[in-house]
């Protein structure tokens, strides 16, 4: 168990170097790969297909999640107090999950409607 800002033991805080290192690796790789994907989508904006739109939305959702990983890295090493920022980070995580699910659903429904006619 680790200590929080008031130097008391916080049972919800993980004092794991492995967790922080994993987040750091995901942050670096995610930033580079998603940035390259977004750049490729901007370069080929002339010929959009369903797959391109799907991949662009997933890349944007993942890039947004990666931008908030430094706060999770800081939390893994120094244990943020349970405040509005912590709630906001959890909110971003769930929004990313639902954005991916809703994008997949929208593409599936759109593709289904095209194949019926």
C-alpha positions as CSV (number, residue, x, y, z in Angstrom):
1,X,0.0,0.0,0.0
2,X,1.2,3.5,-0.7
3,X,0.8,6.8,1.0
4,X,-1.5,9.5,-0.3
5,X,-1.0,13.3,-0.2
6,X,-1.7,13.5,3.6
7,X,0.9,10.7,4.2
8,X,-1.8,8.2,5.2
9,X,-2.1,4.7,3.8
10,X,-4.5,4.6,0.9
11,X,-5.8,1.1,0.1
12,X,-7.1,2.1,-3.4
13,X,-3.7,3.4,-4.5
14,X,-1.4,1.0,-6.4
15,X,2.3,1.6,-5.9
16,X,3.3,-0.5,-8.8
17,X,6.4,0.4,-10.9
18,X,5.2,-2.2,-13.5
19,X,1.9,-0.5,-14.0
20,X,3.5,2.9,-14.5
21,X,6.1,1.4,-16.9
22,X,3.3,-0.3,-18.8
23,X,1.4,2.9,-19.1
24,X,4.5,4.7,-20.2
25,X,5.2,2.2,-23.0
26,X,1.5,2.3,-24.2
27,X,1.7,6.1,-24.1
28,X,4.8,6.3,-26.3
29,X,3.7,3.7,-28.8
30,X,0.1,4.9,-28.9
31,X,1.1,8.5,-29.5
32,X,3.4,7.6,-32.4
33,X,1.2,4.9,-34.0
34,X,-2.1,6.8,-33.7
35,X,-0.4,10.1,-34.8
36,X,0.9,8.3,-37.9
37,X,-2.5,6.8,-38.6
38,X,-4.2,10.2,-38.3
39,X,-1.6,11.8,-40.6
40,X,-2.2,9.0,-43.2
41,X,-6.0,9.6,-43.0
42,X,-5.6,13.3,-43.6
43,X,-3.3,12.6,-46.6
44,X,-5.8,10.3,-48.3
45,X,-9.0,12.3,-47.6
46,X,-9.9,12.1,-51.3
47,X,-11.2,8.5,-51.3
48,X,-13.2,7.7,-48.2
49,X,-14.8,4.3,-47.7
50,X,-16.7,2.8,-44.8
51,X,-13.5,1.2,-43.6
52,X,-11.6,4.5,-43.6
53,X,-14.3,6.2,-41.6
54,X,-14.3,3.3,-39.1
55,X,-10.5,3.3,-38.7
56,X,-10.4,7.1,-38.4
57,X,-13.0,7.1,-35.6
58,X,-11.2,4.4,-33.8
59,X,-7.9,6.2,-34.2
60,X,-9.3,9.4,-32.9
61,X,-10.8,7.7,-29.9
62,X,-7.6,5.9,-29.1
63,X,-5.5,9.1,-29.6
64,X,-7.8,10.9,-27.2
65,X,-7.3,8.2,-24.6
66,X,-3.5,8.2,-25.1
67,X,-3.4,12.0,-24.4
68,X,-4.8,11.3,-20.9
69,X,-2.3,8.5,-20.1
70,X,0.3,10.8,-18.5
71,X,-2.2,11.5,-15.7
72,X,-2.6,7.7,-15.2
73,X,1.2,7.3,-15.2
74,X,1.5,10.0,-12.5
75,X,-1.3,8.3,-10.5
76,X,0.6,4.9,-10.7
77,X,3.7,6.5,-9.2
78,X,2.4,9.2,-6.9
79,X,-1.2,8.3,-6.2
80,X,-3.6,11.1,-7.1
81,X,-6.2,12.0,-4.5
82,X,-9.7,11.0,-5.4
83,X,-10.9,14.2,-6.8
84,X,-12.7,15.5,-9.9
85,X,-9.6,14.8,-12.0
86,X,-9.8,11.1,-11.1
87,X,-13.5,11.0,-12.0
88,X,-12.8,12.7,-15.3
89,X,-10.1,10.2,-16.2
90,X,-12.5,7.3,-15.6
91,X,-15.1,9.2,-17.6
92,X,-12.7,9.5,-20.6
93,X,-11.9,5.8,-20.4
94,X,-15.6,4.8,-20.6
95,X,-16.3,7.4,-23.3
96,X,-13.5,5.8,-25.4
97,X,-15.1,2.4,-24.9
98,X,-18.5,3.5,-25.9
99,X,-17.2,5.5,-28.9
100,X,-15.6,2.4,-30.2
101,X,-18.7,0.3,-29.7
102,X,-21.1,2.9,-31.2
103,X,-18.8,3.4,-34.2
104,X,-18.8,-0.3,-34.9
105,X,-22.5,-0.4,-34.6
106,X,-23.1,2.6,-36.9
107,X,-20.8,1.1,-39.6
108,X,-22.6,-2.2,-39.3
109,X,-26.1,-0.7,-39.7
110,X,-24.9,1.5,-42.6
111,X,-23.4,-1.5,-44.4
112,X,-26.5,-3.5,-43.8
113,X,-28.7,-0.8,-45.3
114,X,-26.5,-0.6,-48.4
115,X,-26.6,-4.3,-49.1
116,X,-30.4,-4.5,-48.9
117,X,-30.9,-2.3,-52.0
